[in-house]
Amino acid sequence: MNFHRNIATVLSILCMGLGQLYNRQFMKASLLILVNIVAVYYFVQNLAHAIWGVVTLGEKTQGLEKVGKISVPVKGDHSIYLLIGGLITLIVLAIYLVVFIMNIRDAYRNGSLRDKGLNVPSFRQSWTYAKDKNFPLLLLSIPVIGIIFLTIMPIIFMIMLAFTNYSLPDHIPPAALVDWVGFQTFIDLLTLKSWSKTFVGVFTWTIIWAVIATVTTYFGGILVALLIESKGVRFKKIWRTIFIIPYAIPQLISLLVMRNLFNGQFGPINQYLGYFGLSKLPWLTDPTWAKATVIIVNMWVGIPVTMVLILGILTAIPKDLYEAAEVDGATAFQKFKVITMPFILFSTAPILIMQFAGNINNFNVIYLLTGGAPVNGDYQFAGSTDLLVTWLFKLTMDNSKYNMASAIGIIIFLLVASFSIWNYRRTKSFKEEDMIQ
């Protein structure tokens, strides 16, 4: 009863494509056998070395070897290249195993058709079916492969670095090898006084910054949008254009201009204060003032974004709701509280969560405006206004503390992902997504 199905399945397990060959699908069998030959050749050449490289991260360091009276340079193992190469080979192996399993299922399914006395689809029929029924999956297969190698693989690589000692001065290949150290990097980050004090300080400021930056830009945008849409305001298009200018100008230009405006010695703002007999303020040189300054500048850059979003939502609110509220004698504040704000929150709650997550990783405002300054003598490679993401950047680009930067990157991901998922699932936008159509 299951004769053909069993034989096709066993053959496809023995070699990719043999099951299809047994089922008389010659074109499909030829392609699968060719893929199998190429894959086997690749894995014979690379798999053992890839596993060895990932497990050991190399065994021989670069140095000099004496040959008679001459010292000859000896090429050593590069731990990072071994890790990347091994990771690529293991991902290719995982893709091959997925294709191999699909090959077994295909042979099993078509063998079952033969057992039932039905015809096995030809290659043209299979291709037509794939185009008609599975076209989205077929079209998505190429970007999925790109995502695997260009997004997922770098993330896995970064996670793996956090469990090594890859950092200056003692573990930078090829002059020295990198070793697996388990959770020691995380332990150092949280327990060593110099690192833990920096981490707690930067982490605390990151959360405070994210909350204040999100709240000020969100409610500032709502306020500006409501003022523009008020009945007594004329020239609404002009006001919209004026307020959108800070968003239209590239942040690189806006923030560098702001950095010059708030310059403590020569900035125009302090110059104007001096004209009125007021003392100059340490906008970017005092820790407290610097933090206040980046929040103010972020409002200038961020409020227009929220304003545009809220203006679109306000136009979608049914006018008859306001008319009914006026008939009932509702005040302007009551209409805002009962009608306007619920609509805004329902539509913008996911975006609000996204803005909070984005502010945790708001690299541009901090790096371009203050560069993390002013300097904090109690911190390791960080300034008073550095966020976790800018601290990570400095550890990587300026100080080659790659393992510590990777550990911080993992913490940022866990923080942002857990907060975003937890809050989004609690919003009405998620629970009642069909309420407003």
Salt bridges, closest charged atoms under 4 A:
ASP106 OD1 - LYS28 NZ 3.18
ASP106 OD1 - ARG109 NH2 3.24
GLU229 OE2 - ARG240 NH2 2.87
GLU326 OE2 - LYS231 NZ 3.91
GLU326 OE2 - LYS335 NZ 3.20
ASP378 OD2 - LYS197 NZ 3.72
ASP386 OD2 - LYS394 NZ 2.70
